[in-house]
């Protein structure tokens, strides 16, 4: 029996750890290298469609997801000022009936902990910031700022939008500010119990802004994120911890429910959205990229983390099927994934415009279209939710 391939995953976020669990279960010798001193996820909640949840269920993570997550009964799009319904869609139990897994809302830190529980803790190396890599023959060498030097058969860059692996492969290029900042907060549910909120996801859309809220942390917290458009981002002019007053000012004149939720937050954080154009390729020899390192996307399709999770499933399947030629397996992975994630990047960009239209004829036409076409329903999103990234022989036909 030949020795199992050694795989180094750079980045211990949702995408990197998800890939590591899948590769570990297929018998690869996997180590994860994370620059932070602990496994953490910044931000609040995350919307996860059944396409990603199904992948995590297959990895044996169902119990943790169902314990920590919330199953929203539906999604509800509303108008910013008067709260008028623009569109509704059922989510659960319909998603499970159609696609074998529910739609789940969950805190990012809880999701990361659930995934990490499926991977050997001793194979996660914290405090390792990548500073260089080189391919020599059949081996990838990588070195870190703490002096550690490693060798692996395959290296995966899952180190986010500021990816050091991406820079090493294709050169330095700063991501671009996307003209949006988000106010994020978490509200203990007892503070807003009188609002009688349904157990679902609500989106409020208005001129130059929109706000989404849904339950996380076993239903104990309401997560909200409110996006507003800005021409520039200068870190000196903003702080990572925004005041609740600043968030309220950004949503001045919005529906009382929106303002009540913001005002009830314990703390409020601000986050700038950055972007990159789609890469034409992800792989070079025995090194490849995954998730935000190669296809960052606006969160306006709710698919950023989901696509990173799909990447991991496809990557594990391709490597397992191509053990005799890892470099060719990585190119296969890239070819299978590129069209799907590029489509979602484009759709997410388009939604930034759709969600932020100024009031007027174009906005009225959008609202009429939303009322007529259930384009956010699980049935309409079959192409997205039914996709199986691990079925690599048929995946091209599913795109």
Number of C-alpha atoms within 10 A of each C-alpha: 3 4 8 13 18 18 23 24 28 29 31 29 28 27 30 28 29 26 29 32 24 26 23 17 15 14 13 19 18 25 24 26 23 23 19 14 10 12 20 15 16 10 18 19 27 24 25 20 24 26 27 25 24 23 23 23 17 11 16 14 19 16 11 18 22 15 13 19 25 24 22 22 19 20 21 18 22 23 18 22 16 13 17 12 16 19 22 19 17 17 24 20 16 18 24 14 10 16 20 16 23 26 27 26 27 27 25 22 19 22 22 19 19 21 24 21 13 19 21 14 11 8 13 22 19 16 16 21 20 24 14 15 20 14 18 9 9 13 17 21 18 20 17 17 13 12 11 11 13 13 18 21 20 24 27 26 26 32 28 23 19 16 20 22 28 25 14 14 18 13 10 13 10 12 14 11 17 19 16 20 22 21 26 27 28 27 22 16 19 11 15 16 9 8 11 7 15 14 16 20 24 19 25 25 25 22 17 18 24 23 22 19 21 26 31 27 20 17 18 14 21 26 29 26 25 23 26 21 17 14 9 13 16 9 9 6 7 12 12 12 13 17 15 20 12 13 23 18 12 16 21 13 13 19 17 14 14 23 16 14 21 26 17 18 21 12 15 23 19 22 19 20 18 19 19 20 14 17 13 10 14 23 24 14 18 23 27 26 29 32 27 22 26 29 25 25 29 24 17 17 19 16 24 24 23 21 25 27 27 28 27 29 29 26 30 25 21 24 23 17 13 15 13 10 11 21 21 17 21 27 21 18 25 22 14 22 22 18 13 17 24 18 12 21 24 15 15 20 17 14 14 22 13 18 21 18 19 16 11 9 10 12 17 13 11 15 19 13 14 17 15 11 12 15 15 18 18 24 19 12 12 14 13 18 22 19 22 19 28 18 14 19 11 13 15 15 8 13 17
